[in-house]
């Protein structure tokens, strides 16, 4: 048995854990490639991938936080537009 840190870990068990993590990493890489392909297909079908990514990100967020952010953005945009209109009319 090999001593690692304060724990004694049998070498064969350590190798199994490392191999499992490496296998998971390979699966993650494959999923990333699949994801990339889906976005490429969507782009080829005429969809705006940048907007799709934003939609996906927004769907993951808390609905209340998202609504509050949207509300504040609208307030800020309205105020900026008002000020710009005033400046241009002078």
SVG drawing of the C-alpha trace seen along z (x, -y; Angstrom):
<svg xmlns="http://www.w3.org/2000/svg" viewBox="-40 -74 44 77">
<polyline fill="none" stroke="black" stroke-width="0.4" points="0.0,0.0 1.1,-3.5 0.6,-6.3 -0.9,-9.4 -1.2,-12.4 -2.6,-11.1 -4.6,-8.3 -3.4,-4.9 -4.7,-4.2 -4.2,-1.0 -2.5,-1.6 -5.0,0.4 -7.9,-1.7 -6.1,-4.9 -5.6,-3.8 -9.3,-3.0 -10.3,-6.4 -7.9,-8.2 -9.2,-6.1 -12.8,-6.9 -12.1,-10.6 -10.2,-10.4 -13.2,-8.5 -15.6,-11.2 -13.3,-13.9 -13.5,-12.0 -17.3,-12.0 -17.4,-15.7 -15.2,-16.4 -17.5,-14.3 -20.6,-16.2 -18.9,-19.5 -18.3,-18.4 -22.0,-17.4 -23.0,-20.8 -20.8,-22.5 -22.4,-20.5 -25.9,-21.4 -25.0,-25.1 -23.4,-24.6 -26.6,-23.0 -28.7,-25.8 -26.5,-28.4 -26.8,-26.5 -30.6,-26.5 -30.5,-30.3 -30.7,-30.8 -28.5,-33.4 -26.4,-31.3 -25.4,-34.3 -29.0,-34.9 -29.6,-31.2 -26.8,-31.2 -28.4,-34.2 -31.8,-32.5 -30.3,-29.3 -28.4,-31.3 -31.6,-33.3 -33.6,-30.1 -31.2,-28.9 -31.5,-32.0 -34.0,-32.6 -37.2,-34.1 -37.6,-36.8 -34.0,-38.0 -34.4,-38.0 -37.6,-40.0 -36.0,-42.5 -33.0,-42.9 -35.3,-43.3 -37.2,-46.0 -34.1,-47.9 -32.7,-47.7 -36.0,-49.1 -35.9,-52.0 -32.2,-52.8 -32.9,-52.6 -35.9,-54.8 -34.0,-57.4 -31.0,-57.4 -33.4,-57.8 -35.1,-60.7 -31.9,-62.5 -30.6,-61.9 -33.9,-63.3 -33.5,-66.4 -29.9,-66.9 -30.7,-66.6 -33.6,-69.0 -31.4,-71.8"/>
</svg>
